[in-house]
Amino acid sequence: MALALAVAGKLVADRLGIPDTELFRDPAAEFDIPSYAGLFSYLGISSLFATAAVAGATAIVVPTVRSICVSVSALSVFLALDDLLL
């Protein structure tokens, strides 16, 4: 599935005249972003995972707010994985 999406993206980029270097090159290298800029992304990922852990622990300890804490924990993990992998 991922390969099919990559091929489809490449075909669309060819039709639009987007060069391969813009399509496949690292965004930090393409836009001259400093090398330490990735640190801010990892700080965000770490804080999202920390939020998920705290919300999960709170859901276990305080049963009256369990549903909202489980929701916050799940959303935080989803956002962290999205930021990490995409």
C-alpha positions in Angstrom: 0.0 0.0 0.0 2.8 2.4 0.9 4.6 1.6 -2.3 1.4 2.2 -4.3 1.0 5.6 -2.6 4.7 6.5 -3.3 4.3 5.5 -7.0 1.1 7.5 -7.3 2.8 10.5 -5.6 5.7 10.3 -8.0 3.4 10.1 -11.1 1.4 13.2 -9.8 4.7 15.1 -9.2 5.9 14.2 -12.7 2.7 15.6 -14.2 3.0 18.8 -12.2 6.6 19.3 -13.1 8.0 18.9 -9.5 11.7 17.8 -9.7 12.7 14.6 -7.9 15.1 16.5 -5.7 12.2 18.5 -4.1 10.1 15.4 -3.8 12.6 13.0 -2.1 15.2 15.2 -0.4 15.2 15.8 3.3 13.1 18.9 4.2 15.9 20.2 6.5 18.4 20.0 3.7 16.0 21.4 1.1 15.0 24.5 3.2 18.4 25.1 5.0 17.0 24.4 8.4 19.6 24.3 11.1 20.6 20.8 12.3 19.4 21.4 15.9 15.8 22.2 14.7 15.0 18.4 15.0 15.5 18.8 18.7 12.3 20.8 19.0 10.3 18.0 17.3 11.7 15.4 19.7 10.9 17.7 22.6 7.3 17.8 21.4 7.2 14.0 20.9 8.6 13.5 24.4 6.1 15.8 26.0 3.2 14.0 24.2 4.4 10.6 25.4 4.8 12.1 28.9 1.2 13.5 28.7 0.0 10.0 27.7 1.8 8.4 30.6 0.5 10.9 33.2 -3.1 10.6 31.8 -2.9 6.8 31.8 -1.6 6.8 35.4 -4.4 9.2 36.4 -7.0 7.0 34.8 -5.8 4.1 36.9 -5.6 6.0 40.2 -8.7 8.2 39.9 -11.7 6.2 38.6 -14.1 9.2 38.5 -12.1 10.7 35.5 -11.1 7.5 33.9 -12.9 8.0 30.5 -11.5 11.5 29.9 -8.0 10.4 30.9 -8.1 7.4 28.7 -9.2 9.6 25.8 -6.4 12.1 26.5 -3.9 9.3 26.8 -4.9 7.7 23.5 -5.0 11.0 21.6 -1.5 11.9 23.0 -0.1 8.6 21.8 -1.7 8.9 18.4 -0.3 12.5 18.0 3.1 11.5 19.2 3.3 8.5 16.8 2.0 10.7 14.0 4.7 13.3 14.7 7.4 10.7 15.1 6.6 8.6 12.0 5.3 11.2 9.6 
